Amino acid sequence: MNAILYALENVDTVSYNRWTADCPICNRRVVVQIDGDSHTTVHCDKCAEADIYLALGLETTDRTPRGAKPKRWPRRWWTIPPRYGSGSR
């Protein structure tokens, strides 16, 4: 993530885990965002994310830092909890 921010120019902080910078290809503004599992997303309205990484001299594997583990969903998050008081009669 730091390599991406250091490679971009005119980086401004928008909010927590979100920055804007100049696109290295089209000179528009690029949004750089970090998800909860440390995955970095670079978004430009005109350019593809892979092209931005190539223009910066980075690989797409630089989106996630080494050793970062994805967050796990809680077990059975899709099930509805049982209602209180209902059961076999």
Phi and psi restraints in degrees (range 20) as a CNS / XPLOR table:
assign (resid 1 and name C) (resid 2 and name N)
       (resid 2 and name CA) (resid 2 and name C) 1.0 -63.8 20.0 2
assign (resid 2 and name N) (resid 2 and name CA)
       (resid 2 and name C) (resid 3 and name N) 1.0 -34.0 20.0 2
assign (resid 2 and name C) (resid 3 and name N)
       (resid 3 and name CA) (resid 3 and name C) 1.0 -64.2 20.0 2
assign (resid 3 and name N) (resid 3 and name CA)
       (resid 3 and name C) (resid 4 and name N) 1.0 -34.9 20.0 2
assign (resid 3 and name C) (resid 4 and name N)
       (resid 4 and name CA) (resid 4 and name C) 1.0 -69.5 20.0 2
assign (resid 4 and name N) (resid 4 and name CA)
       (resid 4 and name C) (resid 5 and name N) 1.0 -45.6 20.0 2
assign (resid 4 and name C) (resid 5 and name N)
       (resid 5 and name CA) (resid 5 and name C) 1.0 -67.3 20.0 2
assign (resid 5 and name N) (resid 5 and name CA)
       (resid 5 and name C) (resid 6 and name N) 1.0 -36.2 20.0 2
assign (resid 5 and name C) (resid 6 and name N)
       (resid 6 and name CA) (resid 6 and name C) 1.0 -70.1 20.0 2
assign (resid 6 and name N) (resid 6 and name CA)
       (resid 6 and name C) (resid 7 and name N) 1.0 -30.0 20.0 2
assign (resid 6 and name C) (resid 7 and name N)
       (resid 7 and name CA) (resid 7 and name C) 1.0 -78.3 20.0 2
assign (resid 7 and name N) (resid 7 and name CA)
       (resid 7 and name C) (resid 8 and name N) 1.0 -25.5 20.0 2
assign (resid 7 and name C) (resid 8 and name N)
       (resid 8 and name CA) (resid 8 and name C) 1.0 -82.6 20.0 2
assign (resid 8 and name N) (resid 8 and name CA)
       (resid 8 and name C) (resid 9 and name N) 1.0 160.1 20.0 2
assign (resid 8 and name C) (resid 9 and name N)
       (resid 9 and name CA) (resid 9 and name C) 1.0 -111.3 20.0 2
assign (resid 9 and name N) (resid 9 and name CA)
       (resid 9 and name C) (resid 10 and name N) 1.0 151.7 20.0 2
assign (resid 9 and name C) (resid 10 and name N)
       (resid 10 and name CA) (resid 10 and name C) 1.0 54.6 20.0 2
assign (resid 10 and name N) (resid 10 and name CA)
       (resid 10 and name C) (resid 11 and name N) 1.0 55.1 20.0 2
assign (resid 10 and name C) (resid 11 and name N)
       (resid 11 and name CA) (resid 11 and name C) 1.0 -81.2 20.0 2
assign (resid 11 and name N) (resid 11 and name CA)
       (resid 11 and name C) (resid 12 and name N) 1.0 128.9 20.0 2
assign (resid 11 and name C) (resid 12 and name N)
       (resid 12 and name CA) (resid 12 and name C) 1.0 -123.2 20.0 2
assign (resid 12 and name N) (resid 12 and name CA)
       (resid 12 and name C) (resid 13 and name N) 1.0 141.7 20.0 2
assign (resid 12 and name C) (resid 13 and name N)
       (resid 13 and name CA) (resid 13 and name C) 1.0 -84.6 20.0 2
assign (resid 13 and name N) (resid 13 and name CA)
       (resid 13 and name C) (resid 14 and name N) 1.0 126.5 20.0 2
assign (resid 13 and name C) (resid 14 and name N)
       (resid 14 and name CA) (resid 14 and name C) 1.0 -95.7 20.0 2
assign (resid 14 and name N) (resid 14 and name CA)
       (resid 14 and name C) (resid 15 and name N) 1.0 -51.4 20.0 2
assign (resid 14 and name C) (resid 15 and name N)
       (resid 15 and name CA) (resid 15 and name C) 1.0 -156.9 20.0 2
assign (resid 15 and name N) (resid 15 and name CA)
       (resid 15 and name C) (resid 16 and name N) 1.0 -170.5 20.0 2
assign (resid 15 and name C) (resid 16 and name N)
       (resid 16 and name CA) (resid 16 and name C) 1.0 -63.7 20.0 2
assign (resid 16 and name N) (resid 16 and name CA)
       (resid 16 and name C) (resid 17 and name N) 1.0 123.0 20.0 2
assign (resid 16 and name C) (resid 17 and name N)
       (resid 17 and name CA) (resid 17 and name C) 1.0 62.9 20.0 2
assign (resid 17 and name N) (resid 17 and name CA)
       (resid 17 and name C) (resid 18 and name N) 1.0 31.1 20.0 2
assign (resid 17 and name C) (resid 18 and name N)
       (resid 18 and name CA) (resid 18 and name C) 1.0 -147.6 20.0 2
assign (resid 18 and name N) (resid 18 and name CA)
       (resid 18 and name C) (resid 19 and name N) 1.0 128.9 20.0 2
assign (resid 18 and name C) (resid 19 and name N)
       (resid 19 and name CA) (resid 19 and name C) 1.0 -133.7 20.0 2
assign (resid 19 and name N) (resid 19 and name CA)
       (resid 19 and name C) (resid 20 and name N) 1.0 160.3 20.0 2
assign (resid 19 and name C) (resid 20 and name N)
       (resid 20 and name CA) (resid 20 and name C) 1.0 -123.3 20.0 2
assign (resid 20 and name N) (resid 20 and name CA)
       (resid 20 and name C) (resid 21 and name N) 1.0 151.2 20.0 2
assign (resid 20 and name C) (resid 21 and name N)
       (resid 21 and name CA) (resid 21 and name C) 1.0 -155.4 20.0 2
assign (resid 21 and name N) (resid 21 and name CA)
       (resid 21 and name C) (resid 22 and name N) 1.0 173.6 20.0 2
assign (resid 21 and name C) (resid 22 and name N)
       (resid 22 and name CA) (resid 22 and name C) 1.0 -80.1 20.0 2
assign (resid 22 and name N) (resid 22 and name CA)
       (resid 22 and name C) (resid 23 and name N) 1.0 136.0 20.0 2
assign (resid 22 and name C) (resid 23 and name N)
       (resid 23 and name CA) (resid 23 and name C) 1.0 -71.9 20.0 2
assign (resid 23 and name N) (resid 23 and name CA)
       (resid 23 and name C) (resid 24 and name N) 1.0 132.4 20.0 2
assign (resid 23 and name C) (resid 24 and name N)
       (resid 24 and name CA) (resid 24 and name C) 1.0 -72.2 20.0 2
assign (resid 24 and name N) (resid 24 and name CA)
       (resid 24 and name C) (resid 25 and name N) 1.0 -11.7 20.0 2
assign (resid 24 and name C) (resid 25 and name N)
       (resid 25 and name CA) (resid 25 and name C) 1.0 -100.1 20.0 2
assign (resid 25 and name N) (resid 25 and name CA)
       (resid 25 and name C) (resid 26 and name N) 1.0 -53.8 20.0 2
assign (resid 25 and name C) (resid 26 and name N)
       (resid 26 and name CA) (resid 26 and name C) 1.0 -111.5 20.0 2
assign (resid 26 and name N) (resid 26 and name CA)
       (resid 26 and name C) (resid 27 and name N) 1.0 0.4 20.0 2
assign (resid 26 and name C) (resid 27 and name N)
       (resid 27 and name CA) (resid 27 and name C) 1.0 63.3 20.0 2
assign (resid 27 and name N) (resid 27 and name CA)
       (resid 27 and name C) (resid 28 and name N) 1.0 19.2 20.0 2
assign (resid 27 and name C) (resid 28 and name N)
       (resid 28 and name CA) (resid 28 and name C) 1.0 -87.6 20.0 2
assign (resid 28 and name N) (resid 28 and name CA)
       (resid 28 and name C) (resid 29 and name N) 1.0 -178.3 20.0 2
assign (resid 28 and name C) (resid 29 and name N)
       (resid 29 and name CA) (resid 29 and name C) 1.0 -86.7 20.0 2
assign (resid 29 and name N) (resid 29 and name CA)
       (resid 29 and name C) (resid 30 and name N) 1.0 137.5 20.0 2
assign (resid 29 and name C) (resid 30 and name N)
       (resid 30 and name CA) (resid 30 and name C) 1.0 -111.8 20.0 2
assign (resid 30 and name N) (resid 30 and name CA)
       (resid 30 and name C) (resid 31 and name N) 1.0 140.3 20.0 2
assign (resid 30 and name C) (resid 31 and name N)
       (resid 31 and name CA) (resid 31 and name C) 1.0 -103.4 20.0 2
assign (resid 31 and name N) (resid 31 and name CA)
       (resid 31 and name C) (resid 32 and name N) 1.0 125.6 20.0 2
assign (resid 31 and name C) (resid 32 and name N)
       (resid 32 and name CA) (resid 32 and name C) 1.0 -111.2 20.0 2
assign (resid 32 and name N) (resid 32 and name CA)
       (resid 32 and name C) (resid 33 and name N) 1.0 126.1 20.0 2
assign (resid 32 and name C) (resid 33 and name N)
       (resid 33 and name CA) (resid 33 and name C) 1.0 -135.2 20.0 2
assign (resid 33 and name N) (resid 33 and name CA)
       (resid 33 and name C) (resid 34 and name N) 1.0 143.6 20.0 2
assign (resid 33 and name C) (resid 34 and name N)
       (resid 34 and name CA) (resid 34 and name C) 1.0 -111.9 20.0 2
assign (resid 34 and name N) (resid 34 and name CA)
       (resid 34 and name C) (resid 35 and name N) 1.0 125.8 20.0 2
assign (resid 34 and name C) (resid 35 and name N)
       (resid 35 and name CA) (resid 35 and name C) 1.0 -78.3 20.0 2
assign (resid 35 and name N) (resid 35 and name CA)
       (resid 35 and name C) (resid 36 and name N) 1.0 178.3 20.0 2
assign (resid 35 and name C) (resid 36 and name N)
       (resid 36 and name CA) (resid 36 and name C) 1.0 -67.3 20.0 2
assign (resid 36 and name N) (resid 36 and name CA)
       (resid 36 and name C) (resid 37 and name N) 1.0 -22.9 20.0 2
assign (resid 36 and name C) (resid 37 and name N)
       (resid 37 and name CA) (resid 37 and name C) 1.0 -100.3 20.0 2
assign (resid 37 and name N) (resid 37 and name CA)
       (resid 37 and name C) (resid 38 and name N) 1.0 25.1 20.0 2
assign (resid 37 and name C) (resid 38 and name N)
       (resid 38 and name CA) (resid 38 and name C) 1.0 66.6 20.0 2
assign (resid 38 and name N) (resid 38 and name CA)
       (resid 38 and name C) (resid 39 and name N) 1.0 23.1 20.0 2
assign (resid 38 and name C) (resid 39 and name N)
       (resid 39 and name CA) (resid 39 and name C) 1.0 -90.4 20.0 2
assign (resid 39 and name N) (resid 39 and name CA)
       (resid 39 and name C) (resid 40 and name N) 1.0 126.3 20.0 2
assign (resid 39 and name C) (resid 40 and name N)
       (resid 40 and name CA) (resid 40 and name C) 1.0 -94.3 20.0 2
assign (resid 40 and name N) (resid 40 and name CA)
       (resid 40 and name C) (resid 41 and name N) 1.0 134.0 20.0 2
assign (resid 40 and name C) (resid 41 and name N)
       (resid 41 and name CA) (resid 41 and name C) 1.0 -119.4 20.0 2
assign (resid 41 and name N) (resid 41 and name CA)
       (resid 41 and name C) (resid 42 and name N) 1.0 131.5 20.0 2
assign (resid 41 and name C) (resid 42 and name N)
       (resid 42 and name CA) (resid 42 and name C) 1.0 -115.4 20.0 2
assign (resid 42 and name N) (resid 42 and name CA)
       (resid 42 and name C) (resid 43 and name N) 1.0 124.1 20.0 2
assign (resid 42 and name C) (resid 43 and name N)
       (resid 43 and name CA) (resid 43 and name C) 1.0 -126.3 20.0 2
assign (resid 43 and name N) (resid 43 and name CA)
       (resid 43 and name C) (resid 44 and name N) 1.0 126.9 20.0 2
assign (resid 43 and name C) (resid 44 and name N)
       (resid 44 and name CA) (resid 44 and name C) 1.0 -126.7 20.0 2
assign (resid 44 and name N) (resid 44 and name CA)
       (resid 44 and name C) (resid 45 and name N) 1.0 143.1 20.0 2
assign (resid 44 and name C) (resid 45 and name N)
       (resid 45 and name CA) (resid 45 and name C) 1.0 -68.3 20.0 2
assign (resid 45 and name N) (resid 45 and name CA)
       (resid 45 and name C) (resid 46 and name N) 1.0 -24.2 20.0 2
assign (resid 45 and name C) (resid 46 and name N)
       (resid 46 and name CA) (resid 46 and name C) 1.0 -109.1 20.0 2
assign (resid 46 and name N) (resid 46 and name CA)
       (resid 46 and name C) (resid 47 and name N) 1.0 -30.7 20.0 2
assign (resid 46 and name C) (resid 47 and name N)
       (resid 47 and name CA) (resid 47 and name C) 1.0 -108.1 20.0 2
assign (resid 47 and name N) (resid 47 and name CA)
       (resid 47 and name C) (resid 48 and name N) 1.0 155.9 20.0 2
assign (resid 47 and name C) (resid 48 and name N)
       (resid 48 and name CA) (resid 48 and name C) 1.0 -82.4 20.0 2
assign (resid 48 and name N) (resid 48 and name CA)
       (resid 48 and name C) (resid 49 and name N) 1.0 152.3 20.0 2
assign (resid 48 and name C) (resid 49 and name N)
       (resid 49 and name CA) (resid 49 and name C) 1.0 -63.7 20.0 2
assign (resid 49 and name N) (resid 49 and name CA)
       (resid 49 and name C) (resid 50 and name N) 1.0 -40.2 20.0 2
assign (resid 49 and name C) (resid 50 and name N)
       (resid 50 and name CA) (resid 50 and name C) 1.0 -64.5 20.0 2
assign (resid 50 and name N) (resid 50 and name CA)
       (resid 50 and name C) (resid 51 and name N) 1.0 -36.3 20.0 2
assign (resid 50 and name C) (resid 51 and name N)
       (resid 51 and name CA) (resid 51 and name C) 1.0 -67.4 20.0 2
assign (resid 51 and name N) (resid 51 and name CA)
       (resid 51 and name C) (resid 52 and name N) 1.0 -34.7 20.0 2
assign (resid 51 and name C) (resid 52 and name N)
       (resid 52 and name CA) (resid 52 and name C) 1.0 -66.5 20.0 2
assign (resid 52 and name N) (resid 52 and name CA)
       (resid 52 and name C) (resid 53 and name N) 1.0 -42.0 20.0 2
assign (resid 52 and name C) (resid 53 and name N)
       (resid 53 and name CA) (resid 53 and name C) 1.0 -62.9 20.0 2
assign (resid 53 and name N) (resid 53 and name CA)
       (resid 53 and name C) (resid 54 and name N) 1.0 -40.3 20.0 2
assign (resid 53 and name C) (resid 54 and name N)
       (resid 54 and name CA) (resid 54 and name C) 1.0 -66.1 20.0 2
assign (resid 54 and name N) (resid 54 and name CA)
       (resid 54 and name C) (resid 55 and name N) 1.0 -38.2 20.0 2
assign (resid 54 and name C) (resid 55 and name N)
       (resid 55 and name CA) (resid 55 and name C) 1.0 -67.8 20.0 2
assign (resid 55 and name N) (resid 55 and name CA)
       (resid 55 and name C) (resid 56 and name N) 1.0 -29.4 20.0 2
assign (resid 55 and name C) (resid 56 and name N)
       (resid 56 and name CA) (resid 56 and name C) 1.0 -84.2 20.0 2
assign (resid 56 and name N) (resid 56 and name CA)
       (resid 56 and name C) (resid 57 and name N) 1.0 -9.1 20.0 2
assign (resid 56 and name C) (resid 57 and name N)
       (resid 57 and name CA) (resid 57 and name C) 1.0 80.5 20.0 2
assign (resid 57 and name N) (resid 57 and name CA)
       (resid 57 and name C) (resid 58 and name N) 1.0 23.2 20.0 2
assign (resid 57 and name C) (resid 58 and name N)
       (resid 58 and name CA) (resid 58 and name C) 1.0 -112.6 20.0 2
assign (resid 58 and name N) (resid 58 and name CA)
       (resid 58 and name C) (resid 59 and name N) 1.0 166.0 20.0 2
assign (resid 58 and name C) (resid 59 and name N)
       (resid 59 and name CA) (resid 59 and name C) 1.0 -104.2 20.0 2
assign (resid 59 and name N) (resid 59 and name CA)
       (resid 59 and name C) (resid 60 and name N) 1.0 159.7 20.0 2
assign (resid 59 and name C) (resid 60 and name N)
       (resid 60 and name CA) (resid 60 and name C) 1.0 -68.3 20.0 2
assign (resid 60 and name N) (resid 60 and name CA)
       (resid 60 and name C) (resid 61 and name N) 1.0 -15.0 20.0 2
assign (resid 60 and name C) (resid 61 and name N)
       (resid 61 and name CA) (resid 61 and name C) 1.0 -74.0 20.0 2
assign (resid 61 and name N) (resid 61 and name CA)
       (resid 61 and name C) (resid 62 and name N) 1.0 -11.2 20.0 2
assign (resid 61 and name C) (resid 62 and name N)
       (resid 62 and name CA) (resid 62 and name C) 1.0 -77.8 20.0 2
assign (resid 62 and name N) (resid 62 and name CA)
       (resid 62 and name C) (resid 63 and name N) 1.0 -1.6 20.0 2
assign (resid 62 and name C) (resid 63 and name N)
       (resid 63 and name CA) (resid 63 and name C) 1.0 -67.9 20.0 2
assign (resid 63 and name N) (resid 63 and name CA)
       (resid 63 and name C) (resid 64 and name N) 1.0 -32.9 20.0 2
assign (resid 63 and name C) (resid 64 and name N)
       (resid 64 and name CA) (resid 64 and name C) 1.0 -115.9 20.0 2
assign (resid 64 and name N) (resid 64 and name CA)
       (resid 64 and name C) (resid 65 and name N) 1.0 128.6 20.0 2
assign (resid 64 and name C) (resid 65 and name N)
       (resid 65 and name CA) (resid 65 and name C) 1.0 -66.4 20.0 2
assign (resid 65 and name N) (resid 65 and name CA)
       (resid 65 and name C) (resid 66 and name N) 1.0 155.7 20.0 2
assign (resid 65 and name C) (resid 66 and name N)
       (resid 66 and name CA) (resid 66 and name C) 1.0 -64.7 20.0 2
assign (resid 66 and name N) (resid 66 and name CA)
       (resid 66 and name C) (resid 67 and name N) 1.0 138.2 20.0 2
assign (resid 66 and name C) (resid 67 and name N)
       (resid 67 and name CA) (resid 67 and name C) 1.0 82.6 20.0 2
assign (resid 67 and name N) (resid 67 and name CA)
       (resid 67 and name C) (resid 68 and name N) 1.0 -1.1 20.0 2
assign (resid 67 and name C) (resid 68 and name N)
       (resid 68 and name CA) (resid 68 and name C) 1.0 -77.4 20.0 2
assign (resid 68 and name N) (resid 68 and name CA)
       (resid 68 and name C) (resid 69 and name N) 1.0 133.1 20.0 2
assign (resid 68 and name C) (resid 69 and name N)
       (resid 69 and name CA) (resid 69 and name C) 1.0 -108.1 20.0 2
assign (resid 69 and name N) (resid 69 and name CA)
       (resid 69 and name C) (resid 70 and name N) 1.0 138.1 20.0 2
assign (resid 69 and name C) (resid 70 and name N)
       (resid 70 and name CA) (resid 70 and name C) 1.0 -68.1 20.0 2
assign (resid 70 and name N) (resid 70 and name CA)
       (resid 70 and name C) (resid 71 and name N) 1.0 151.5 20.0 2
assign (resid 70 and name C) (resid 71 and name N)
       (resid 71 and name CA) (resid 71 and name C) 1.0 -70.4 20.0 2
assign (resid 71 and name N) (resid 71 and name CA)
       (resid 71 and name C) (resid 72 and name N) 1.0 143.0 20.0 2
assign (resid 71 and name C) (resid 72 and name N)
       (resid 72 and name CA) (resid 72 and name C) 1.0 -98.9 20.0 2
assign (resid 72 and name N) (resid 72 and name CA)
       (resid 72 and name C) (resid 73 and name N) 1.0 139.9 20.0 2
assign (resid 72 and name C) (resid 73 and name N)
       (resid 73 and name CA) (resid 73 and name C) 1.0 -72.9 20.0 2
assign (resid 73 and name N) (resid 73 and name CA)
       (resid 73 and name C) (resid 74 and name N) 1.0 151.0 20.0 2
assign (resid 73 and name C) (resid 74 and name N)
       (resid 74 and name CA) (resid 74 and name C) 1.0 -62.2 20.0 2
assign (resid 74 and name N) (resid 74 and name CA)
       (resid 74 and name C) (resid 75 and name N) 1.0 151.0 20.0 2
assign (resid 74 and name C) (resid 75 and name N)
       (resid 75 and name CA) (resid 75 and name C) 1.0 -60.7 20.0 2
assign (resid 75 and name N) (resid 75 and name CA)
       (resid 75 and name C) (resid 76 and name N) 1.0 135.5 20.0 2
assign (resid 75 and name C) (resid 76 and name N)
       (resid 76 and name CA) (resid 76 and name C) 1.0 55.6 20.0 2
assign (resid 76 and name N) (resid 76 and name CA)
       (resid 76 and name C) (resid 77 and name N) 1.0 45.9 20.0 2
assign (resid 76 and name C) (resid 77 and name N)
       (resid 77 and name CA) (resid 77 and name C) 1.0 -68.6 20.0 2
assign (resid 77 and name N) (resid 77 and name CA)
       (resid 77 and name C) (resid 78 and name N) 1.0 -17.6 20.0 2
assign (resid 77 and name C) (resid 78 and name N)
       (resid 78 and name CA) (resid 78 and name C) 1.0 -86.3 20.0 2
assign (resid 78 and name N) (resid 78 and name CA)
       (resid 78 and name C) (resid 79 and name N) 1.0 -10.2 20.0 2
assign (resid 78 and name C) (resid 79 and name N)
       (resid 79 and name CA) (resid 79 and name C) 1.0 -85.1 20.0 2
assign (resid 79 and name N) (resid 79 and name CA)
       (resid 79 and name C) (resid 80 and name N) 1.0 154.1 20.0 2
assign (resid 79 and name C) (resid 80 and name N)
       (resid 80 and name CA) (resid 80 and name C) 1.0 -92.7 20.0 2
assign (resid 80 and name N) (resid 80 and name CA)
       (resid 80 and name C) (resid 81 and name N) 1.0 130.7 20.0 2
assign (resid 80 and name C) (resid 81 and name N)
       (resid 81 and name CA) (resid 81 and name C) 1.0 -63.8 20.0 2
assign (resid 81 and name N) (resid 81 and name CA)
       (resid 81 and name C) (resid 82 and name N) 1.0 147.1 20.0 2
assign (resid 81 and name C) (resid 82 and name N)
       (resid 82 and name CA) (resid 82 and name C) 1.0 -66.9 20.0 2
assign (resid 82 and name N) (resid 82 and name CA)
       (resid 82 and name C) (resid 83 and name N) 1.0 148.9 20.0 2
assign (resid 82 and name C) (resid 83 and name N)
       (resid 83 and name CA) (resid 83 and name C) 1.0 -78.7 20.0 2
assign (resid 83 and name N) (resid 83 and name CA)
       (resid 83 and name C) (resid 84 and name N) 1.0 147.9 20.0 2
assign (resid 83 and name C) (resid 84 and name N)
       (resid 84 and name CA) (resid 84 and name C) 1.0 -73.3 20.0 2
assign (resid 84 and name N) (resid 84 and name CA)
       (resid 84 and name C) (resid 85 and name N) 1.0 139.3 20.0 2
assign (resid 84 and name C) (resid 85 and name N)
       (resid 85 and name CA) (resid 85 and name C) 1.0 87.3 20.0 2
assign (resid 85 and name N) (resid 85 and name CA)
       (resid 85 and name C) (resid 86 and name N) 1.0 -11.9 20.0 2
assign (resid 85 and name C) (resid 86 and name N)
       (resid 86 and name CA) (resid 86 and name C) 1.0 -93.2 20.0 2
assign (resid 86 and name N) (resid 86 and name CA)
       (resid 86 and name C) (resid 87 and name N) 1.0 144.9 20.0 2
assign (resid 86 and name C) (resid 87 and name N)
       (resid 87 and name CA) (resid 87 and name C) 1.0 174.9 20.0 2
assign (resid 87 and name N) (resid 87 and name CA)
       (resid 87 and name C) (resid 88 and name N) 1.0 -170.8 20.0 2
assign (resid 87 and name C) (resid 88 and name N)
       (resid 88 and name CA) (resid 88 and name C) 1.0 -76.2 20.0 2
assign (resid 88 and name N) (resid 88 and name CA)
       (resid 88 and name C) (resid 89 and name N) 1.0 140.1 20.0 2
